[in-house]
């Protein structure tokens, strides 16, 4: 059985990954549009998109460990 805290953590993770997954659907279009301006800028956008979930979950875990 899941206790209240585990259920909330699972729900938050599901929602975060759902929103990020939906955003990933549009990333190729965004990357191509930005790549028209500058290929380097397009690569930076993709790099930021790939690093963002790891950074978010790392910050979230640090915040939750403090409380």
Beta strands, then each sheet from edge to edge (+ up, - down):
end
